[in-house]
């Protein structure tokens, strides 16, 4: 994607270099559709498989999870040290990149936007899933972070809705107060939606299934 996307190489190869509509369509296809993220999906499946193989065991036999496994248990001590402390390792790697490789990241935008950060993300995800990493224990399991986790999807869904309402009601471009209060307002709005809309509806659906 770095090779194809930079300087509109793909558009040039297809003979539509200079055609803004063609260039824009190709850019959107690579950056914002499944075409550009198939490898990310595959990486997620592979990461889940790695977690099952190295950090869980068959609850009945104590052996690795296999086709006949009916129940699994977490076996964090059997996981490699790098994965047990994956959050620390992943965020350390990310910090080093931000501090010392910003210019390189900017010149390889498509690479990092479309999966170049996967190794860092996999380390963080598996480290958090295993649950022994200090960042997981002391940060991710804290009440504020658990609350943010519950409302994270609502934040994603409601950010443009709330920003649009603020912009139409109070203005946005030349209103620094509205811009400064947007994130706190989004957190409160998302919490209210989760607590009084999503949660009751989810409980109702579970009650119907029972």
C-alpha positions as CSV (number, residue, x, y, z in Angstrom):
1,X,0.0,0.0,0.0
2,X,2.9,2.3,0.6
3,X,4.2,1.7,-2.9
4,X,0.7,1.9,-4.5
5,X,-0.6,4.9,-2.5
6,X,2.4,7.2,-2.4
7,X,2.4,9.9,-5.1
8,X,-0.7,8.2,-6.7
9,X,1.4,5.4,-8.3
10,X,-1.6,3.1,-8.6
11,X,-3.6,5.9,-10.5
12,X,-0.6,6.3,-12.8
13,X,-0.4,2.6,-13.5
14,X,-4.1,2.5,-14.3
15,X,-3.8,5.5,-16.6
16,X,-5.9,7.9,-14.6
17,X,-3.1,10.0,-13.1
18,X,-4.4,13.6,-12.8
19,X,-8.0,12.6,-12.8
20,X,-9.1,13.8,-9.3
21,X,-12.1,11.5,-9.1
22,X,-10.1,8.4,-10.0
23,X,-7.3,9.3,-7.5
24,X,-9.8,10.0,-4.8
25,X,-11.7,6.7,-5.4
26,X,-8.5,4.7,-5.2
27,X,-7.4,6.5,-2.1
28,X,-10.7,5.8,-0.4
29,X,-10.6,2.1,-1.6
30,X,-7.2,1.6,0.0
31,X,-7.8,3.6,3.2
32,X,-11.4,3.1,4.1
33,X,-12.8,-0.2,2.6
34,X,-12.2,-3.9,3.3
35,X,-9.9,-4.0,0.2
36,X,-7.2,-2.2,2.2
37,X,-7.7,-4.2,5.4
38,X,-7.9,-7.9,4.4
39,X,-4.5,-8.5,5.9
40,X,-5.6,-6.8,9.1
41,X,-8.5,-9.2,9.4
42,X,-6.2,-12.1,8.8
43,X,-3.7,-10.8,11.4
44,X,-6.6,-10.6,14.0
45,X,-7.5,-14.2,13.3
46,X,-3.8,-15.2,13.6
47,X,-3.4,-13.3,16.9
48,X,-6.4,-15.0,18.4
49,X,-5.0,-18.4,17.4
50,X,-1.6,-17.5,18.9
51,X,-3.3,-16.5,22.1
52,X,-5.2,-19.8,22.3
53,X,-2.1,-21.9,21.6
54,X,0.3,-20.2,24.0
55,X,-1.9,-18.9,26.8
56,X,-4.7,-21.4,27.3
57,X,-4.9,-25.1,28.0
58,X,-7.6,-27.8,27.8
59,X,-9.3,-27.6,31.2
60,X,-9.7,-31.4,31.4
61,X,-6.3,-32.7,30.1
62,X,-4.0,-29.7,30.7
63,X,-2.7,-30.1,27.1
64,X,-2.8,-27.6,24.3
65,X,-6.2,-26.7,23.0
66,X,-7.3,-29.0,20.1
67,X,-10.3,-30.0,18.1
68,X,-11.7,-32.1,21.0
69,X,-11.4,-29.4,23.6
70,X,-14.7,-28.6,25.3
71,X,-13.5,-26.1,27.9
72,X,-10.3,-24.0,28.2
73,X,-8.5,-22.3,31.1
74,X,-6.0,-19.5,31.1
75,X,-2.4,-20.7,31.5
76,X,-0.6,-17.4,31.5
77,X,2.6,-18.8,33.0
78,X,3.2,-20.9,29.9
79,X,3.1,-17.9,27.6
80,X,6.4,-16.4,26.4
81,X,7.7,-13.6,28.5
82,X,7.4,-11.1,25.6
83,X,3.6,-11.9,25.3
84,X,3.0,-11.9,29.1
85,X,4.4,-8.3,29.2
86,X,3.0,-7.5,25.8
87,X,1.4,-4.2,26.8
88,X,4.7,-2.9,28.2
89,X,6.6,-4.0,25.2
90,X,4.0,-2.7,22.7
91,X,3.7,0.7,24.3
92,X,7.4,1.0,24.7
93,X,7.9,0.2,21.0
94,X,5.2,2.7,20.1
95,X,6.8,5.4,22.3
96,X,10.2,4.8,20.6
97,X,8.6,5.2,17.2
98,X,6.8,8.4,18.1
99,X,9.9,9.9,19.7
100,X,12.5,8.9,17.2
101,X,10.8,7.8,14.0
102,X,8.2,10.5,13.4
103,X,9.7,11.7,10.1
104,X,9.9,8.1,8.8
105,X,6.3,7.4,9.8
106,X,5.2,10.5,7.9
107,X,6.9,9.5,4.7
108,X,5.5,5.9,5.0
109,X,2.0,7.0,5.9
110,X,0.1,4.3,3.9
111,X,2.3,1.5,5.4
112,X,1.5,2.5,9.0
113,X,-2.2,3.4,8.3
114,X,-2.9,0.1,6.6
115,X,-1.3,-2.4,9.0
116,X,2.2,-1.3,9.8
117,X,1.3,-0.9,13.4
118,X,0.0,-4.5,13.6
119,X,3.0,-5.9,15.5
120,X,2.6,-3.3,18.2
121,X,-1.2,-3.8,18.4
122,X,-0.8,-7.6,18.6
123,X,1.6,-7.3,21.5
124,X,-0.8,-5.0,23.4
125,X,-3.8,-7.1,22.7
126,X,-2.3,-10.4,23.7
127,X,-0.6,-8.9,26.7
128,X,-3.9,-7.5,27.9
129,X,-5.7,-10.7,27.2
130,X,-3.2,-12.8,29.2
131,X,-3.8,-10.3,32.1
132,X,-0.4,-10.4,33.9
133,X,1.1,-7.3,32.4
134,X,1.4,-4.4,34.9
135,X,-0.3,-2.0,32.5
136,X,-3.3,-4.4,32.3
137,X,-3.4,-5.0,36.1
138,X,-3.0,-1.4,37.2
139,X,-4.4,0.7,34.3
140,X,-6.8,-1.3,32.1
141,X,-8.6,-2.9,35.0
142,X,-9.1,0.3,36.9
143,X,-12.7,1.6,37.1
144,X,-12.3,4.6,34.9
145,X,-10.7,2.5,32.1
146,X,-13.5,-0.1,32.4
147,X,-16.1,2.6,32.2
148,X,-14.3,4.0,29.1
149,X,-14.3,0.6,27.6
150,X,-18.0,0.2,28.1
151,X,-18.8,3.5,26.4
152,X,-16.1,3.3,23.7
153,X,-18.4,2.1,21.0
154,X,-21.0,4.8,21.8
155,X,-18.2,7.4,21.6
156,X,-17.4,6.1,18.1
157,X,-21.0,6.2,17.0
158,X,-22.0,9.6,18.6
159,X,-18.9,11.7,17.9
160,X,-20.1,13.2,14.6
161,X,-23.7,13.4,15.9
162,X,-22.7,15.5,18.9
163,X,-20.1,17.6,17.0
164,X,-22.7,18.4,14.3
165,X,-25.2,19.5,17.0
166,X,-22.7,21.6,18.7
167,X,-21.5,23.2,15.4
168,X,-25.1,24.0,14.3
169,X,-26.1,25.4,17.8
170,X,-23.0,27.2,19.1
171,X,-20.6,27.3,16.1
172,X,-17.4,25.3,15.8
173,X,-14.7,26.9,13.6
174,X,-14.3,30.1,15.7
175,X,-15.5,28.7,19.1
176,X,-12.6,27.5,21.1
177,X,-14.8,26.9,24.2
178,X,-17.0,24.4,22.2
179,X,-13.9,22.6,20.9
180,X,-12.4,22.4,24.4
181,X,-15.6,21.0,25.9
182,X,-16.3,18.6,23.1
183,X,-14.4,15.6,24.5
184,X,-15.9,15.9,28.1
185,X,-19.3,16.4,26.6
186,X,-18.8,13.3,24.4
187,X,-17.9,11.2,27.4
188,X,-20.9,12.3,29.3
189,X,-23.3,11.9,26.4
190,X,-21.9,8.4,25.6
191,X,-22.2,7.3,29.2
192,X,-25.8,8.5,29.3
193,X,-26.6,6.6,26.1
194,X,-24.9,3.5,27.3
195,X,-26.5,3.6,30.8
196,X,-30.0,4.5,29.9
197,X,-30.5,3.2,26.3
198,X,-28.0,0.5,25.4
199,X,-27.9,-1.3,28.7
200,X,-31.7,-1.5,29.3
201,X,-32.2,-2.6,25.7
202,X,-29.5,-5.3,26.0
203,X,-31.0,-6.6,29.2
204,X,-34.5,-6.7,27.6
205,X,-33.2,-8.7,24.7
206,X,-31.5,-11.2,27.1
207,X,-34.8,-11.5,29.0
208,X,-36.7,-12.2,25.8
209,X,-34.2,-15.0,24.9
210,X,-34.7,-16.6,28.3
